[in-house]
Amino acid sequence: MKAAWLGLAALVLGAGVAVAAELKSGLQPGEDLGAFEVEKCAGAVNDGRKAGDTFCYRCMLGNRPVVMVFARKADDKLAKLVKELDKEVAEHADEKLGSFVNLIGKDASALKKTAKEFAEKNKVDHVALVVPQDHENGPTSYNVSPDAEVTVIIYNKGKVAANHAFASGKLDAKAIAAIVADTDKMLN
């Protein structure tokens, strides 16, 4: 009997791991991206917009290839991702690759301050750091999960090409490599 309970417990725990590994957040491949307003806080120094401007980054970038990130924490893991994206945008200037990171959470003022400090500390030149008007979870139509610490939407011509979602602490070097690989795949 004890072995049966242990087997059942292992099955239940295994199912929980499978569900956690399949975190779904944000628009999915093939879906269209809608417009949403953001305030630019820092980064993307040559995009023609200055800190404090409010506009639709999605609209400004139009049909260009883009890596868009929604992040709830501006930590070292996000810094590693943003540094890789900063390099990608610089390397793929001919393809007009763009990228912007939406910091999301409850306090818009704190998010804006964090975005500025993050960009300065990490010397972000090519990736914009913004706070969306719908700052708690991002725009409703984008379906960003409250369980996702980081959601990455890679898109081109207004359609999602790839999506990566990470629960708290799950953004690692392997995940970042997968995001870069999907970005390169979209560009080729």
C-alpha positions in Angstrom: 0.0 0.0 0.0 2.8 2.4 0.9 4.4 1.8 -2.5 1.1 2.7 -4.2 1.0 6.0 -2.3 4.6 6.8 -3.2 3.9 6.0 -6.8 0.8 8.2 -6.8 2.8 11.0 -5.1 5.5 10.8 -7.7 2.9 10.9 -10.5 1.3 14.0 -9.0 4.6 15.7 -8.5 5.7 14.8 -12.0 2.5 16.3 -13.4 3.1 19.5 -11.5 6.6 19.8 -13.0 5.2 19.2 -16.5 2.6 22.0 -16.0 5.3 24.4 -14.6 7.5 23.6 -17.6 4.7 24.6 -20.0 4.1 28.1 -18.7 2.1 30.0 -21.3 2.4 33.8 -21.3 1.9 36.4 -24.0 0.8 36.1 -27.6 1.7 32.8 -29.3 3.3 32.1 -32.7 1.1 33.2 -35.6 -0.9 35.7 -33.6 -1.1 39.4 -34.6 0.3 42.1 -32.2 -1.8 45.1 -31.3 -0.9 48.6 -30.4 -0.3 49.7 -26.8 1.1 52.9 -25.2 4.3 53.0 -23.3 6.5 55.6 -21.7 10.2 55.4 -22.8 12.5 55.5 -19.8 15.9 54.7 -21.2 18.0 52.8 -23.7 17.7 52.8 -27.5 19.7 56.0 -27.7 19.3 56.4 -31.4 15.7 55.6 -32.0 14.6 59.3 -32.2 12.6 59.1 -28.9 13.7 60.6 -25.6 13.0 59.5 -22.1 9.6 60.6 -21.0 8.0 60.3 -24.4 4.7 58.4 -24.5 3.8 56.5 -27.7 3.3 53.1 -29.2 6.6 51.3 -29.6 5.0 48.5 -31.4 3.6 51.1 -33.9 6.9 52.9 -34.2 8.8 49.7 -35.1 6.0 48.8 -37.6 6.8 45.6 -39.7 10.4 45.4 -38.5 11.7 42.3 -36.7 11.5 42.8 -33.0 12.3 41.1 -29.7 9.8 42.4 -27.1 10.2 41.5 -23.4 7.8 41.8 -20.5 9.7 41.6 -17.2 8.6 41.8 -13.6 12.2 42.1 -12.1 15.2 44.0 -13.3 17.8 41.6 -11.9 21.1 40.1 -13.1 19.3 37.5 -15.1 17.3 40.2 -17.0 20.6 42.1 -17.4 22.2 39.1 -19.1 19.3 38.8 -21.5 19.2 42.6 -22.3 23.0 42.6 -22.9 22.6 39.8 -25.4 19.7 41.6 -27.1 21.7 44.8 -27.2 24.4 42.9 -29.1 21.9 41.3 -31.4 20.3 44.6 -32.3 23.7 46.2 -33.0 24.8 43.2 -35.1 21.6 43.1 -37.1 21.3 46.8 -37.8 21.1 46.1 -41.6 18.0 43.9 -40.9 16.6 46.7 -38.7 16.2 44.5 -35.7 14.6 46.3 -32.8 14.0 45.4 -29.2 12.2 46.9 -26.2 11.7 45.7 -22.6 8.5 46.5 -20.8 8.9 46.6 -17.0 5.6 45.6 -15.5 4.3 45.6 -11.9 2.1 47.6 -9.5 4.0 50.9 -9.1 4.5 52.8 -12.4 6.8 55.4 -10.8 9.0 52.8 -9.2 9.2 50.9 -12.5 10.2 54.0 -14.4 13.0 54.7 -11.9 14.1 51.1 -12.0 14.2 51.2 -15.9 16.5 54.3 -15.9 18.8 52.8 -13.2 18.9 49.5 -15.0 19.8 51.0 -18.4 22.5 53.2 -16.8 24.0 50.3 -14.8 24.1 47.9 -17.7 25.0 50.4 -20.4 22.0 49.6 -22.6 22.3 51.5 -25.9 20.2 49.6 -28.5 17.3 48.2 -26.5 14.6 50.5 -25.2 13.4 50.2 -21.6 9.8 51.2 -21.3 6.8 51.1 -18.9 3.5 50.3 -20.5 0.3 52.3 -19.6 -1.2 48.9 -18.5 1.8 48.5 -16.3 0.6 45.8 -13.8 0.5 42.9 -16.4 1.1 44.6 -19.7 -1.7 45.2 -22.2 -4.7 42.9 -21.6 -4.8 41.7 -25.2 -1.3 40.3 -24.9 -2.3 37.8 -22.2 0.9 38.1 -20.1 0.6 35.6 -17.3 0.9 36.8 -13.7 3.0 33.6 -13.1 5.6 34.6 -15.7 8.5 36.6 -14.4 9.8 37.1 -18.0 7.8 36.8 -21.3 9.7 37.2 -24.6 7.7 37.7 -27.8 9.8 37.5 -31.0 7.9 38.9 -34.0 8.2 40.1 -37.5 5.7 41.9 -39.8 3.3 42.2 -36.9 3.1 38.4 -36.3 4.6 36.4 -33.5 7.4 34.1 -34.7 8.3 32.7 -31.2 7.4 33.0 -27.6 9.4 32.2 -24.4 7.9 32.4 -20.9 9.8 31.9 -17.7 8.6 31.5 -14.1 10.5 33.1 -11.3 14.2 32.2 -11.5 14.0 30.2 -14.7 15.6 32.6 -17.1 19.1 31.2 -17.4 22.0 31.0 -19.9 20.3 28.1 -21.8 17.0 30.1 -22.1 18.9 33.2 -23.3 20.7 31.1 -25.9 17.3 29.8 -27.1 15.9 33.3 -27.4 18.9 34.4 -29.4 18.6 31.3 -31.6 14.9 32.1 -32.3 15.8 35.7 -33.1 18.5 34.6 -35.6 16.1 32.1 -37.1 13.5 34.8 -37.6 16.0 37.0 -39.4 17.1 34.2 -41.8 
